[in-house]
């Protein structure tokens, strides 16, 4: 959720990607949200500051109080301002290393003529440059020109280990209120949202930790103090509403890790072109789907216990053109609809696929025009399908 400021009358509207005010128009991002299940567990609580003792099932080594997480990780959360024709935008960021790399949402800095980053509350604003951006996953990598002693890198966790009910903390700059901390739980997993360019982002984490305009790009943190997601969008509950209603979405950190490596190396995710504009690369398969777990396989009577259950093969996309099929019916799971009856992808070029996130990473590391062999299960039959990847 990005926040932009100018002094005119206010209105509101909905778009995917950013919460902004352009000429004082507040735009609240929501995505197309689908549920993909996810196991429900009893959470090991993050103890609130001032609690007499943590939950009995959680040891001190396993869980931190909210104020401990804030003290440890707060200095690694950046306050970002970007300037463009419509005004000044603000958002949050995650310090990655002592070289000044900062991860944020692409919609926080997209189209900016200049970018500045604060690393301390009410501290100095340092100039930053855009290293690269990946609009399809709404991620951007900055490099801030700040002294090394001002940079406090955060530890990146593993979003694949996150479970529904896990306690989480969000730190960011909602409504320009620097270094605000909120807490909650993981409300659901395997949601889908739309990036501002319309691309579907899969396996998104849903949380009830308060996220508001200005939190975009900031970290969602687990009870061990590790970043498991990048806070990106909110559901506001209807026209005219600008703030949190307990439904926020964070891009999984595992989705970002490969993008980070590519962007740092000037790689293929979206390197900078000659005029400083992001040039998109990476393959496109054109499917949305669910990560198959043993529990999901048993519940839906699937023929395999791992892989990807295709919910939709985008019409005219590479997968659909190759004959892959999406869901034929839908069922209710945890308050949302899940598409079933579609093809199941178990491997790509002979490499076993553990889930949707892994499939997206493999395809994203390839180039448009490359051919891939998908191992596909349909009903009781298994076979190989050749797909020519497209351009995202």
Secondary structure, 3 states (H helix, E strand, C coil): CCEEECCCCCEEEEECCCCEEECCEEEEECCCCCCCCCCECCCCCCCCCCCCCCCCCCCCCCCCCHHHHHHHHHHHEEEEEEEECCEEEEEEEEECCCCCEEEECHHHHCCCCEEEEECCCCCCEEEEEEEEEEHHHCEEEEEECCCHHHCCCCCECCHHHCCECCEEEEEECHHHCCCEEEEEEEEEEEEEEECCCCCEEEEEEEECCCCCCCCCCCEEECCCCCEEEEEEEECCCCCCCCCCCCCEEEEEHHHHHHHHHHHHCCCCCCCECCCCCECCCCEECCEEEEEECHHHHHHCCCCCCCEEEEEEECCCCHHHHCCCCCCCEEEEECCEEEEECCCEEEEECCEECCCHHHHHHHHHCCCCCCEEEEEEEECCEEEEEEEECEEC
